[in-house]
Amino acid sequence: MSNITATEVVLPGRVEPAGLTVTDRELPPPGAGDALVRMEATGVSFAEQQMRRGKYYDQPPFPFVPGLVIVCTVLSFV
């Protein structure tokens, strides 16, 4: 597989929803134990809203791509 790209909604820091950024980036090929998925849908959970405000316990450091719950199709599994 080559030229695998992802469109990501990035949470750059404590921002209002309008401050989220949308970026495209090339992904490395899947490695051993990885799955390549096509995301069909995602929601915005209470936890992610708290993360956007910087108030969630043990959240990842900014910037990050939220996505706790997704609906996807598995394209390949290595």
N, C-alpha and C positions, 0 to 999 in steps of 0.2 A: 504494500500500500504506500502511496506517496501523495503528497499535497493534501494531507488531512488538515482541515481548518476548523476552528471553533469560533462561534460568536458568543461572547461572554458579557454579562452584565457585571461590572466591577463595582464593589463597594469601596471607594477610595479612603473613606474616613467617616467621621460623624457628619452626615449630610442629610438634608431633606431628600425625599424621593427624586426630585428634579436634579440632584447632584450625582446620581448614579451615572456611570459612563458605560457605553457600549463599545466594545473593541472586538476585532477579529485577530486571531493569532494562529500560526501554524503549530500543529501538535507533532511531537515525535511519534515514530511508529510504536505501537503497543509492544511492551516487553513481556517477559515471562510472568504469568500470573495477572496480567492486565486484561481488561475487557474494553472494547471499543463500543460505545453506545451512541445512538441518535436520540437526543432528548425530544420527546413529543410534547410534554407539558410540565410545568412546575408551578408551585404555589408560593405565596409569600407567607411564611408562618409567623406566629407571635415571636418565636425565638429570633428569627431574622430581623424583625422590626426592632427588637431590643438590641441586636448586634449593630444595626444601623445607628442607633443612639449611643452605642458604646456602653451599654448597661447589661450585657449578657454574661453570665458566669462562664469563665473559661473559653471565651470566644477567640477565634484566630486573630492574629495581628492584622491591622489594615496595611495595604489593600488586600482584599480577597474576593473570591467569587462565591456568593451564597448559593445554596441549593441543597437544602437538607432533604427535601422530598421531591423526587422526579418520577415521571412516567416515561419509560424509554423502550427502545427496541435494541436488543443486543445484536451488533453487526458482526463481531468476531470476539473470540476468547482465546488468548494465547496461553 
